[in-house]
Amino acid sequence: MTTTTIPARLKIPPPQAQRTQTSNLPNSMTISTNFLSHLIKRSAHQQLLHQSRAQFFKLGAINDPRLPIFISSKDHMTWWSSLIKDLSNSPKPELCVLLYIALMFHEPALSIVTNPYAIASVLKACSRVLGLSEGTQFHGFAIKSNAIENLYVVNAVIRLYAKCGELMDARCFFDKMPERSVVSWNVIIMGYAESGEWEEVKSLFRLMVEECCFKPDAITLVRMVTACTRTEDCDSGKRVHEYIDENGVVLSLHLRNALMNMYVKFKEMGKACQLFNLMSERDVVSWTTLVSGYAGLGHLEIAVKLFDQMPNRNVVAWNALITGYALGEKPDKATIVNILPAFVTAIDLSNSLMGMYFKFGRMDSADLLFSKMPIKNEVSLTLMMVGYLQCGEKEIAIEFFNKIPCKDTASWNALMTGLSQCNYFNEALRFFHDMLNAEITPNGLNLVTVLSSCAKIGALEPGIWIHAYIERNHVRLTGHSASSLVDMYAKCGRVDLSLKVFDTTSVKDLLTWSSMISGFAMHGQIHTPQLRDGARLGRLGTP
């Protein structure tokens, strides 16, 4: 799973912590316009952008040659809340975390910092980037500031632990909740569903509906129907459908597709077609579900007819039809004309299908497809390697890696990244040395991956060796590689070396600054002069 780098293991100041005065205005804060502009420009919603610009002009910050912005903690609570919430939902949720940290460091007593809805937003941002370490500390801060009593905050805490794979912690908090909402149930059910624990999903659904008398929404029902499908529990699935009809639940597109898929898997095509015919809106999933069902049962004429009627087709739809013919039926001339374009680049299509199988955890299908491929290239072997790494089958993954005839930097990095993401940090370091011994010159991605592994296990000596390699070979430090060095030294206990790398980095981006700030905070150096004098937090995001 891809993660986004954000400040790690921050030492969060308590709500009333002492700070260095940064403004002559009482009960206010100073943040550089550059920093706020950087955040707002990358915000997702145009409405918030207009609000932000209006505040800039209203406060006179645009015409101020010093470019400070003075924002009253009392008068602009709504503005800050909107900005934090918006960034939490934006394509760059790590910016929400950085902004919230900036507010805490500049004005820990600011009311927005202890606002439960702001804390819930930053916890949500942490869950989106899988920032467990940071989210855990924000959870602690929520307890200190009494925000943990808020239902939104508790739901956000459960979502954090569930999304980060800590289901036992998530369940513990859920079971202790004095009151719950439908969102609370959905969050914990989502955690078990994403982990493939379908029996637990069914158990929680029954507890929710039968014992706690909660009315599930469409989101809950989709996950329950999916659980019944995955566990081949036909009786429970039909009872859920009866519950939907009896309670007049509005069938959303996702819920209708889930029910169709369930009946297709149970080989009840009549009920699947009935649902399909009643749909006022259909998407490619709706059509593909029926195509797959009929093709799988050998009714290829019906499958082809449906396929020809599809307004849009993707690789999953093609695969559904092709799978039907793989069962032994010979296609006619018209079908060949339809399918032939897909095989112009057959190996690319096969690789795309393999990638799809891995995404949905279908290793059996990926293995079968790989075994039937007449040509297997570096991409095919690398995909198999990555797929087995994601499933925790390290030894099999390494076997596929060894079969790659011409290993390039991308192949090596795919292996090392996969090992690192699966917590095989020592193995990632070992393969980095093997890569050098094979006289393969590492690129920036290789170095970032191996430095991250050093940071995770506190391996200072290998980290120093890699840094020396970078200097010896005159490798230019980019934002990612510089921040990886800064982060590695800090997590290995040498924040002095982190600062040395930071000072010698010519171009500092948002990631470099946040890594350095995180390093100081990690070692309790919150009010460090190096950041306060001439390099204020407000310069984040500027070269």
C-alpha positions in Angstrom: 0.0 0.0 0.0 1.3 3.4 -1.0 2.0 5.8 1.8 2.7 9.5 1.8 5.6 10.9 3.8 4.5 13.4 6.5 6.3 14.5 9.7 6.9 11.4 11.8 6.8 10.8 15.5 6.1 14.4 16.4 6.2 15.5 20.0 2.8 17.3 20.2 2.8 20.2 22.6 0.0 20.2 25.2 -2.8 22.7 24.8 -1.3 25.3 27.2 2.4 24.7 26.4 4.7 27.7 26.6 6.0 29.1 23.3 8.3 31.7 21.9 6.4 35.0 21.2 6.0 35.4 17.4 3.6 38.3 17.3 3.1 41.6 19.1 -0.6 41.2 18.8 -2.2 39.5 21.8 -4.4 36.4 21.2 -3.3 36.2 17.6 -0.8 34.3 15.5 1.5 35.1 12.6 1.9 32.7 9.7 3.7 33.6 6.5 1.5 34.3 3.5 3.7 32.1 1.4 2.8 29.1 3.5 -0.9 29.7 3.5 -0.9 30.5 -0.2 0.9 27.3 -0.8 -1.7 25.3 1.0 -4.7 27.1 -0.4 -3.5 26.9 -4.0 -3.4 23.1 -3.6 -6.8 23.0 -2.0 -9.5 21.0 -3.7 -12.5 23.3 -3.5 -12.9 26.6 -5.4 -15.3 28.0 -2.8 -12.6 27.7 -0.1 -10.1 29.4 -2.4 -12.5 32.4 -2.8 -13.0 32.5 1.0 -9.2 32.5 1.6 -8.5 35.2 -1.0 -11.3 37.4 0.7 -9.6 37.0 4.0 -6.2 37.9 2.6 -7.6 41.2 1.3 -9.8 41.9 4.3 -6.8 41.6 6.6 -4.6 43.7 4.4 -2.0 40.9 4.1 -1.7 41.3 0.3 -0.3 44.9 0.6 1.9 44.3 3.6 5.6 44.3 2.5 6.5 42.0 5.4 3.8 39.5 4.2 2.5 38.6 7.6 -1.1 37.6 8.2 -2.7 38.3 11.6 -5.6 36.1 12.3 -7.7 36.5 15.5 -8.3 33.2 17.2 -11.8 34.3 18.1 -13.0 36.0 14.9 -11.7 33.5 12.4 -12.4 30.1 13.9 -14.8 29.2 11.1 -12.2 30.1 8.5 -9.5 27.9 10.1 -12.0 25.0 10.5 -13.0 25.1 6.9 -9.4 25.2 5.7 -8.4 22.2 7.9 -11.5 20.2 6.9 -10.9 21.0 3.2 -7.3 20.0 3.2 -8.2 16.8 5.1 -10.5 15.9 2.1 -8.2 17.2 -0.6 -5.9 15.1 -2.8 -3.0 16.1 -0.5 -4.2 15.3 3.0 -0.7 15.5 4.4 -1.1 19.3 4.0 -3.8 19.2 6.6 -1.4 17.6 9.0 1.3 20.2 8.3 -1.1 23.1 8.7 -2.4 21.8 12.0 1.2 21.2 13.3 2.0 24.8 12.3 -0.9 26.1 14.3 0.1 24.0 17.3 3.7 25.3 17.2 2.8 28.9 16.7 -0.2 29.1 19.0 -0.9 26.0 21.1 -3.6 27.8 23.0 -5.5 28.8 19.9 -9.1 27.6 20.2 -9.0 25.9 16.8 -6.2 23.6 18.0 -8.4 22.1 20.6 -11.5 22.2 18.5 -12.9 18.6 18.3 -13.9 18.9 14.7 -10.4 20.1 13.7 -8.9 17.2 15.6 -11.2 14.8 13.8 -10.2 16.3 10.5 -6.5 15.9 11.1 -7.0 12.3 12.4 -8.9 11.6 9.2 -6.0 13.0 7.2 -3.6 10.7 9.1 -5.7 7.7 8.2 -5.7 8.6 4.5 -1.9 8.7 4.4 -1.6 5.7 6.8 0.2 8.0 9.3 -0.2 5.7 12.3 2.6 7.2 14.4 1.4 10.8 13.8 -2.3 9.8 14.3 -1.5 8.1 17.6 0.0 11.3 19.0 -2.9 13.3 17.8 -5.1 10.8 19.6 -3.1 11.4 22.8 -3.5 15.2 22.2 -7.3 14.7 21.9 -7.3 12.9 25.3 -5.3 15.8 26.9 -7.6 18.4 25.5 -10.8 16.5 26.4 -11.8 16.4 22.7 -12.0 12.6 22.9 -15.5 12.9 24.4 -16.7 14.1 20.9 -18.3 11.4 18.8 -16.7 12.7 15.6 -13.2 12.4 17.2 -13.9 8.8 18.5 -15.0 7.8 15.0 -11.9 9.3 13.5 -9.7 7.5 16.0 -11.4 4.2 15.1 -11.0 4.9 11.4 -7.3 5.7 11.9 -6.5 2.4 13.6 -8.7 0.4 11.3 -7.2 1.9 8.1 -3.6 1.4 9.5 -4.3 -2.3 10.1 -4.5 -2.1 13.9 -7.9 -3.8 14.1 -7.6 -4.9 17.7 -7.1 -1.3 18.9 -9.9 -0.1 16.7 -12.3 -2.8 18.0 -11.2 -2.0 21.6 -12.2 1.7 21.2 -15.4 0.7 19.4 -16.5 -1.7 22.2 -15.9 0.9 24.8 -18.0 3.7 23.1 -20.8 4.8 25.4 -22.8 5.9 22.3 -22.4 5.0 18.6 -23.7 6.3 15.3 -24.2 4.5 12.0 -20.8 6.0 11.0 -19.2 4.3 14.0 -20.5 0.9 12.8 -19.5 1.6 9.2 -16.0 2.5 10.2 -15.3 -0.7 12.2 -17.1 -2.9 9.6 -15.0 -1.2 6.9 -11.8 -2.1 8.8 -12.7 -5.8 8.9 -13.9 -5.7 5.3 -10.6 -4.2 4.0 -8.7 -6.9 5.9 -10.8 -9.6 4.3 -12.3 -10.8 7.6 -15.8 -11.4 6.2 -17.1 -13.5 9.0 -16.4 -10.7 11.4 -18.2 -8.3 9.1 -21.3 -10.5 9.1 -21.1 -10.9 12.9 -20.9 -7.1 13.4 -23.8 -6.5 11.0 -26.0 -8.9 13.0 -25.0 -7.2 16.2 -25.8 -3.8 14.8 -29.2 -4.7 13.4 -30.6 -7.4 15.7 -29.2 -6.6 19.1 -28.4 -2.9 19.0 -31.3 -2.0 16.7 -29.4 0.3 14.4 -30.7 0.9 10.9 -27.8 0.3 8.5 -27.3 2.6 5.5 -26.3 1.7 2.0 -22.6 1.6 2.9 -23.2 -0.9 5.6 -25.4 -3.0 3.4 -22.9 -3.1 0.5 -20.2 -4.5 2.8 -22.6 -7.1 4.3 -23.7 -8.2 0.8 -20.1 -8.4 -0.2 -19.3 -10.5 2.9 -22.1 -12.9 2.0 -20.8 -13.2 -1.5 -17.2 -13.8 -0.5 -18.2 -16.5 2.0 -20.7 -18.1 -0.4 -23.4 -17.6 2.3 -26.4 -17.6 0.0 -29.0 -17.8 2.8 -27.7 -14.8 4.6 -27.3 -12.8 1.4 -31.0 -13.4 0.5 -32.1 -12.4 4.0 -30.2 -9.1 3.6 -32.0 -8.5 0.3 -35.3 -9.3 2.0 -34.4 -6.8 4.8 -33.7 -4.1 2.1 -37.1 -4.7 0.5 -39.0 -4.8 3.8 -37.5 -1.6 5.1 -37.8 0.3 1.9 -34.0 1.0 1.6 -33.3 3.0 -1.5 -31.0 1.0 -3.8 -27.9 3.0 -4.6 -25.9 2.1 -7.7 -23.2 0.5 -5.6 -25.7 -1.5 -3.5 -27.6 -2.7 -6.6 -24.3 -3.8 -8.2 -23.3 -5.6 -5.1 -26.6 -7.5 -5.1 -26.3 -8.3 -8.8 -22.8 -9.7 -8.2 -24.0 -11.8 -5.3 -26.8 -13.4 -7.4 -24.3 -14.0 -10.3 -21.9 -15.7 -7.9 -24.9 -17.9 -6.7 -25.7 -18.6 -10.4 -29.2 -17.0 -10.1 -29.1 -15.0 -13.3 -32.8 -14.4 -13.3 -32.6 -12.3 -10.1 -29.5 -10.5 -11.3 -31.2 -9.6 -14.6 -34.3 -8.4 -12.7 -32.1 -6.0 -10.7 -30.3 -4.9 -13.9 -33.6 -4.1 -15.7 -34.9 -2.0 -12.8 -31.8 0.2 -12.8 -32.3 3.8 -13.8 -28.5 4.3 -13.9 -25.9 1.7 -14.9 -22.1 1.8 -15.0 -19.5 -0.4 -16.5 -19.6 -2.6 -13.3 -23.3 -3.3 -13.9 -22.8 -4.4 -17.4 -19.6 -6.4 -16.7 -21.3 -8.3 -13.9 -23.9 -9.7 -16.2 -21.4 -10.4 -19.0 -19.2 -12.3 -16.5 -22.2 -14.2 -15.2 -23.5 -15.4 -18.6 -20.0 -16.1 -19.9 -19.1 -18.1 -16.8 -22.2 -20.3 -17.3 -21.4 -20.9 -20.9 -24.2 -18.7 -22.4 -21.8 -16.9 -24.7 -24.3 -15.7 -27.2 -26.1 -13.7 -24.4 -22.7 -12.5 -23.0 -21.6 -11.3 -26.5 -24.9 -9.5 -27.1 -24.6 -7.7 -23.7 -21.0 -6.9 -24.4 -21.9 -5.3 -27.8 -24.5 -3.1 -26.1 -22.1 -1.8 -23.4 -21.6 2.0 -23.8 -18.1 1.8 -22.2 -15.7 -1.1 -21.9 -12.6 -1.6 -19.8 -10.1 -4.3 -19.4 -12.3 -6.1 -16.8 -15.1 -6.3 -19.3 -12.8 -7.8 -21.9 -11.5 -10.2 -19.4 -15.0 -11.4 -18.5 -15.7 -12.2 -22.1 -12.3 -13.8 -22.8 -12.7 -16.0 -19.7 -15.9 -17.4 -21.1 -14.2 -18.5 -24.3 -11.3 -20.0 -22.2 -13.8 -22.6 -21.0 -13.7 -24.3 -24.3 -16.3 -22.7 -26.6 -15.0 -21.7 -30.0 -15.8 -18.1 -31.0 -17.6 -17.2 -34.3 -16.3 -14.8 -37.0 -18.2 -11.8 -35.5 -16.8 -12.4 -32.1 -13.2 -12.6 -33.4 -13.7 -9.3 -35.2 -14.8 -7.7 -31.8 -12.0 -9.3 -29.7 -9.1 -9.0 -32.2 -8.1 -5.4 -31.3 -7.5 -6.4 -27.7 -4.8 -8.8 -28.8 -2.8 -6.3 -30.9 -0.7 -5.8 -27.8 -1.6 -9.1 -26.1 1.3 -9.1 -23.6 0.3 -5.6 -22.5 -3.3 -6.7 -22.0 -2.1 -9.8 -20.0 0.1 -7.7 -17.8 -2.8 -5.3 -17.2 -5.1 -8.2 -16.2 -2.4 -9.5 -13.9 -2.2 -6.1 -12.2 -5.9 -6.1 -11.7 -5.9 -9.6 -10.2 -3.2 -8.5 -7.7 -5.2 -5.5 -6.8 -8.1 -7.6 -5.7 -6.0 -10.3 -4.1 -6.7 -13.0 -6.8 -3.3 -14.8 -6.8 -4.9 -18.0 -8.2 -6.2 -16.1 -11.3 -2.9 -14.3 -11.7 -0.9 -17.6 -11.5 -3.2 -19.2 -14.1 -2.9 -16.2 -16.5 0.9 -16.1 -16.0 1.2 -19.9 -16.7 -0.8 -19.5 -20.0 1.2 -16.5 -21.3 3.2 -17.5 -24.4 5.6 -14.6 -23.8 6.8 -13.6 -20.3 8.8 -10.4 -20.2 10.5 -8.4 -17.4 7.2 -6.6 -16.7 5.3 -9.9 -16.3 7.9 -11.3 -13.9 8.1 -8.0 -11.9 4.3 -8.0 -11.5 4.4 -11.5 -10.2 7.1 -10.6 -7.8 5.3 -7.5 -6.5 2.0 -9.5 -6.2 3.6 -12.2 -4.0 5.3 -9.6 -1.9 1.9 -7.9 -1.2 0.6 -11.3 -0.2 3.5 -11.8 2.2 5.1 -14.6 0.2 8.6 -13.2 0.3 10.5 -16.4 -0.8 8.3 -16.9 -3.9 8.6 -13.2 -4.8 12.4 -13.5 -4.6 12.3 -16.5 -6.9 10.4 -14.5 -9.5 13.0 -11.7 -9.1 15.8 -14.1 -9.8 14.1 -15.2 -13.0 14.1 -11.6 -14.4 16.8 -11.9 -17.2 17.8 -8.2 -17.4 17.3 -6.6 -14.0 17.3 -2.8 -14.3 16.9 -0.1 -11.5 13.1 -0.4 -11.7 13.2 -4.1 -11.0 15.6 -3.7 -8.1 13.5 -0.8 -6.7 10.3 -2.8 -7.0 11.8 -5.6 -4.9 13.3 -3.3 -2.3 10.2 -1.2 -2.0 8.0 -4.3 -1.6 10.3 -5.7 1.1 10.3 -2.4 2.9 6.6 -2.0 2.8 6.2 -5.6 4.2 8.7 -4.7 7.1 11.5 -6.8 5.7 13.9 -3.9 6.2 17.1 -5.9 6.6 16.4 -7.8 3.4 15.8 -4.5 1.6 19.3 -3.4 2.7 20.9 -6.7 1.7 19.4 -6.4 -1.8 20.7 -2.9 -2.1 24.2 -4.1 -1.6 23.6 -6.9 -4.1 22.4 -4.3 -6.6 25.7 -2.4 -6.1 27.7 -5.6 -6.5 25.9 -6.2 -9.7 27.2 -2.8 -10.9 23.7 -1.3 -11.2 23.8 2.4 -10.5 21.0 3.3 -8.1 18.7 6.2 -8.9 16.9 8.5 -6.5 14.0 6.1 -5.9 16.5 3.3 -4.9 18.2 5.6 -2.4 15.0 6.9 -0.9 13.8 3.3 -0.4 16.9 2.0 1.3 17.2 5.2 3.5 13.7 4.6 4.6 14.6 1.1 5.6 17.6 2.3 7.6 15.3 4.8 9.4 12.7 2.2 10.3 15.2 -0.1 12.0 17.6 2.6 13.3 20.5 1.4 11.2 22.8 4.3 11.5 26.0 2.7 10.1 24.4 1.6 6.8 22.7 5.0 6.6 26.1 6.8 7.0 27.6 4.5 4.3 24.8 5.4 1.9 25.2 9.1 2.6 28.9 8.7 1.9 28.0 6.8 -1.4 25.8 9.8 -2.4 28.6 12.3 -1.7 31.3 10.1 -3.3 29.3 9.7 -6.5 28.1 13.3 -6.6 24.5 12.3 -6.5 22.4 15.5 -6.5 20.1 15.6 -3.5 16.4 16.2 -4.5 13.6 17.0 -2.1 12.8 13.3 -1.5 16.4 12.1 -1.1 17.4 15.1 1.1 14.3 14.6 3.3 15.0 10.8 3.5 18.5 11.6 4.8 17.2 14.1 7.3 14.6 11.6 8.5 17.0 8.7 8.7 19.5 10.6 10.9 16.8 11.9 13.2 15.3 8.5 13.7 18.8 7.0 14.3 19.3 9.6 17.1 21.6 12.0 15.2 19.6 15.1 14.8 22.8 17.1 14.5 23.6 15.3 11.2 20.0 15.8 10.1 20.6 19.6 10.5 23.9 19.4 8.6 22.1 17.7 5.6 19.3 20.2 5.9 21.7 23.2 5.9 23.7 21.9 2.9 20.6 21.2 0.8 20.3 24.0 -1.8 16.6 23.7 -2.6 14.3 22.9 0.3 10.8 21.9 -0.4 7.8 21.2 1.8 8.9 17.7 2.5 12.5 18.7 3.5 11.2 21.3 5.9 8.7 19.0 7.5 11.3 16.2 8.0 13.6 18.7 9.7 10.9 20.0 11.9 9.8 16.5 12.7 13.4 15.6 13.7 13.7 18.5 16.1 10.3 17.7 17.6 11.1 14.0 17.9 14.1 15.0 20.1 12.1 17.6 22.2 13.8 20.6 20.5 10.5 22.4 19.8 11.8 26.0 19.9 15.1 25.4 18.0 16.8 28.7 17.0 17.7 27.2 13.6 14.1 27.2 12.7 13.2 30.4 14.4 16.0 32.7 13.2 15.8 33.3 9.5 14.1 30.0 8.7 10.7 30.3 10.1 8.0 27.7 9.7 6.2 30.1 7.4 8.7 29.5 4.6 7.5 25.9 4.3 6.9 25.0 0.7 9.1 27.7 -0.8 12.6 27.1 -2.4 
